Amino acid sequence: MKYVIGARGSQLSVAQTNWVISELKKMNPDSDYEIKTITTKGDIDTRPLFTIDQKGIFEKEIDRAVAQKEVDFAVHSLKDVPSELDENLILACIPKREKVNDIFISADGTSLNDIKSEAVIGTSSLRRAVQVSRMRPDVVVRPIRGNIETRIKKASGENYDGIVLAQAGITRLGIDVKYTTLSTSDFSPSPGQGAIAIVARKDDSQTISMLKKIEDLDSRLEIESERALSDFIDSGCRFPVGAYAKSDDKKITLDVVAFSVDGKKSIHVTKSGSKDDPYSIGKSIGEELQKKGIHDLALNWREKVEEWNKT
């Protein structure tokens, strides 16, 4: 049996897809897999991600190919996948999650805590920009685009003194670079960070059954509780919200922090609940965030983002 897999053409996307193939081959040694790279809106649009008023900019074209049977399934970075998929598609598999931490890379190996005042720090994420500013209000945070290796090269000290990005990408690409790991207490990750999402057609039971062989149940449950938040708050690449779920034998604990765009205000909520109902944990936190005024944090966010983007 041969399967055609849809994925972006970026180095990270291809590396992630090849990792998925290697895991599937362990369980299905007689099957063959072919990668079909597909260009997405996010690959073409060079604006900072949080200024693009559209969800799914890195997955929509690929998932359309799945729905139209041009490919059998798609491999995504899970944080890029909207909570609502096409009615004919399903989030068929979430393999074991990588570490969720953000990391800091600087030109001279200095940590974020110790880097000089007025240093220029680059990030592609509004959430990370806010958290850098809260930790180091004396540095300058500017948007940065490009693939991971391009961003690392930019942190040479000429245009940027350092950058913040996800540890999972460095790990999956096998890049040998010195970095400082940032704690999740200071840098709460994006919902779904570090996880891979595999999307298939709902009616393709054979493919779904094959993909389920590499699913990690704890990763699935943790992700479901984090993603439930998006049904109650507007986050994604634009609104700065961090969410991190951790599970043990019986329960899931979900820690969520939401920020105003200028970073001056924040709301922090932590709740635990049964692993049997991860959605209700995210729902409960979403409702509490609403009561605590999360929508007030979002006031004038677009104007503030555009102002920051001009720096």
C-alpha positions in Angstrom: 0.0 0.0 0.0 1.3 3.4 -1.0 0.3 6.6 0.8 0.8 10.2 -0.5 1.4 12.7 2.3 0.7 16.5 1.9 3.1 18.8 3.7 4.7 22.3 3.3 8.0 22.5 1.5 9.9 24.1 4.4 12.9 22.2 5.9 11.0 21.8 9.2 7.9 20.5 7.6 9.8 17.9 5.5 11.8 16.9 8.5 8.6 16.4 10.6 7.0 14.4 7.8 10.1 12.2 7.3 10.0 11.5 11.1 6.3 10.5 10.8 7.2 8.2 7.9 9.9 6.6 9.9 7.5 5.9 12.8 4.8 4.6 10.5 7.3 2.3 8.8 8.1 0.7 12.1 4.5 -0.3 12.4 3.7 -0.8 8.7 6.9 -2.1 7.1 5.2 -3.2 3.9 3.7 0.3 3.2 5.3 3.0 1.0 5.1 6.7 1.6 5.6 9.7 -0.7 5.7 13.4 0.2 3.9 15.9 -1.9 4.9 19.4 -1.0 2.3 22.1 -1.2 2.7 25.9 -1.0 0.5 27.7 1.5 -0.5 31.3 2.0 1.8 31.5 5.0 4.8 30.5 2.7 4.0 33.4 0.3 2.9 36.2 2.7 6.0 37.7 4.3 4.2 39.9 6.8 4.6 39.1 10.5 2.2 36.2 11.3 0.2 38.1 13.9 -0.7 40.9 11.4 -2.4 38.4 9.0 -6.1 38.3 9.8 -6.7 34.8 8.7 -6.6 31.4 10.5 -4.9 28.3 9.0 -2.5 30.2 6.8 0.0 27.2 6.9 -2.5 24.4 6.5 -5.6 25.4 4.5 -4.2 24.5 1.0 -2.8 21.2 2.3 -6.0 20.1 4.0 -7.9 21.0 0.8 -5.7 18.5 -1.0 -6.6 15.9 1.6 -10.4 16.6 1.2 -10.1 16.5 -2.6 -8.2 13.2 -2.4 -5.1 14.6 -4.0 -3.2 13.2 -1.0 -4.1 10.6 1.6 -3.2 12.6 4.7 -1.4 15.8 5.9 1.3 16.4 8.4 1.3 19.8 10.2 2.8 21.6 13.2 -0.2 21.3 15.4 -0.1 24.9 16.6 -0.8 25.9 13.0 -4.0 23.9 12.8 -7.3 25.7 13.6 -9.6 24.1 16.1 -12.3 23.7 13.5 -11.4 21.6 10.4 -13.3 21.1 7.2 -16.4 19.0 7.9 -14.9 16.1 5.9 -11.6 16.0 7.8 -10.4 14.8 11.2 -7.4 15.2 13.4 -6.6 11.5 13.0 -3.3 11.3 15.0 -1.1 13.2 17.4 2.2 11.4 17.9 4.3 11.9 21.1 4.9 15.5 21.7 8.4 17.1 21.7 9.4 19.5 24.5 7.2 22.6 24.6 9.8 25.1 25.7 10.9 28.2 23.9 14.6 28.8 23.6 16.9 31.9 23.3 19.8 32.0 20.8 22.2 35.0 20.8 25.2 36.0 18.7 27.6 35.5 21.6 25.9 32.8 23.6 24.6 35.2 26.2 21.3 34.3 27.9 18.2 36.5 27.7 18.7 37.3 31.4 22.2 38.6 30.8 22.1 40.1 27.4 23.0 43.8 27.2 20.4 46.6 27.6 18.9 47.9 24.3 19.7 44.5 22.6 17.5 43.8 19.6 15.6 40.5 20.0 13.7 38.9 17.1 10.6 36.7 17.2 7.8 35.7 14.8 5.4 35.3 17.7 3.4 38.1 19.4 3.2 35.9 22.5 7.0 35.6 22.7 7.4 39.3 22.0 5.2 40.1 25.0 6.9 37.7 27.3 10.4 39.0 26.3 9.2 42.5 27.1 7.9 41.5 30.4 11.1 39.8 31.4 13.4 42.4 29.9 11.7 45.7 29.4 15.0 47.3 28.6 15.5 45.4 25.3 14.0 46.1 21.8 11.7 43.4 20.4 11.2 43.3 16.6 9.4 40.9 14.3 11.4 38.4 12.3 10.4 36.0 9.5 12.1 33.2 7.6 12.7 29.5 8.3 14.6 28.4 11.4 18.0 28.4 9.9 17.5 31.8 8.3 16.4 33.2 11.7 19.4 31.7 13.4 21.7 33.4 10.8 20.0 36.7 11.4 21.0 36.5 15.1 24.5 37.4 14.2 24.6 40.7 16.0 24.2 42.8 12.8 20.4 43.1 12.7 19.4 41.1 15.8 21.4 40.3 19.0 19.2 37.3 19.8 16.1 35.4 18.8 13.4 33.4 20.6 11.9 30.3 18.9 10.5 26.9 19.8 12.9 24.2 21.0 11.0 21.5 19.0 12.0 22.9 15.7 15.7 22.9 16.6 15.4 19.3 17.8 13.5 18.0 14.7 16.0 19.6 12.3 18.9 18.3 14.3 20.6 21.8 14.3 23.7 22.1 16.4 23.5 25.5 18.0 24.1 26.9 21.5 20.9 28.0 23.2 19.3 28.8 26.5 16.1 27.0 27.4 13.4 29.3 28.7 11.2 28.0 31.4 7.4 27.5 30.8 6.7 29.7 33.9 8.3 32.7 32.1 7.5 31.6 28.6 4.1 29.8 28.5 4.0 28.0 25.1 1.5 28.4 22.4 -1.4 25.9 22.6 -0.2 22.7 20.8 3.4 23.8 20.7 5.8 20.9 20.2 3.2 18.6 18.7 2.6 17.2 15.2 -0.9 16.9 13.8 -1.9 14.4 11.2 -5.1 15.2 9.3 -7.1 12.6 7.3 -10.5 12.2 5.7 -13.2 11.2 8.1 -14.4 8.4 5.8 -11.0 6.9 5.2 -11.1 4.3 8.0 -8.1 2.4 6.7 -5.8 5.3 6.8 -7.0 6.5 10.2 -6.5 3.0 11.6 -3.0 3.0 10.2 -2.2 6.4 11.7 -3.6 5.6 15.1 -0.7 3.1 15.6 1.7 6.0 16.3 -0.7 8.1 18.4 0.4 9.1 21.9 -2.7 9.1 24.1 -1.3 11.5 26.8 -0.2 14.0 24.1 -3.7 13.8 22.5 -5.5 14.5 25.8 -3.1 17.4 26.7 -3.6 18.9 23.3 -7.4 18.6 23.4 -7.5 20.5 26.7 -5.3 23.3 25.3 -7.2 23.6 22.1 -10.5 23.8 23.8 -9.5 27.3 24.9 -9.9 28.5 21.3 -13.6 27.9 21.4 -13.9 30.6 24.1 -11.1 33.0 23.4 -9.6 34.3 20.1 -5.9 33.4 20.2 -3.8 31.9 17.5 -0.9 34.0 16.1 -2.5 37.4 16.9 -3.8 37.3 20.5 -1.0 36.5 23.0 -2.1 33.5 25.0 0.1 30.7 26.4 -1.3 27.3 27.4 0.4 24.2 28.7 -1.3 21.0 29.9 0.5 18.2 31.8 -1.0 14.9 32.6 -0.3 12.1 35.2 -2.1 8.8 35.8 -5.5 10.3 36.5 -5.7 14.0 35.8 -4.6 16.8 33.5 -3.5 20.2 34.8 -3.8 23.1 32.4 -2.0 26.3 33.0 -3.0 29.3 30.9 -1.8 32.9 30.8 -3.2 35.7 28.6 -1.6 39.1 28.0 -2.5 42.5 26.8 -0.6 43.3 23.6 1.6 45.8 25.4 2.4 43.2 28.0 1.4 45.4 30.9 -1.6 43.3 32.0 -2.1 39.5 32.3 -4.5 37.0 33.6 -3.3 33.6 34.9 -5.5 30.6 35.5 -4.7 27.0 36.4 -7.1 24.1 36.7 -7.0 20.3 37.0 -9.5 17.8 35.9 -10.1 14.2 34.8 -8.3 12.7 31.9 -11.6 11.4 30.7 -12.8 14.8 29.8 -10.0 17.1 28.7 -12.3 19.4 26.8 -14.1 20.4 30.0 -10.8 21.6 31.5 -10.1 24.0 28.7 -13.8 25.1 28.6 -13.7 25.8 32.4 -10.6 27.9 32.0 -11.9 29.7 29.0 -15.1 30.7 30.9 -13.0 31.9 33.9 -10.8 34.0 31.6 -13.9 35.6 30.2 -15.1 36.4 33.8 -11.8 37.9 34.6 -11.9 40.2 31.6 -9.8 38.6 28.9 -11.8 40.5 26.2 -10.6 43.8 27.8 -7.0 42.7 27.2 -7.8 42.5 23.5 -9.0 46.1 23.2 -7.3 48.0 20.4 -5.0 45.0 19.8 -4.9 45.5 16.1 -3.7 49.2 16.4 -1.1 48.2 18.9 0.2 45.3 16.8 0.5 47.5 13.7 2.3 50.2 15.7 4.8 47.6 17.0 5.2 46.1 13.5 6.5 49.5 12.2 9.4 49.5 14.7 
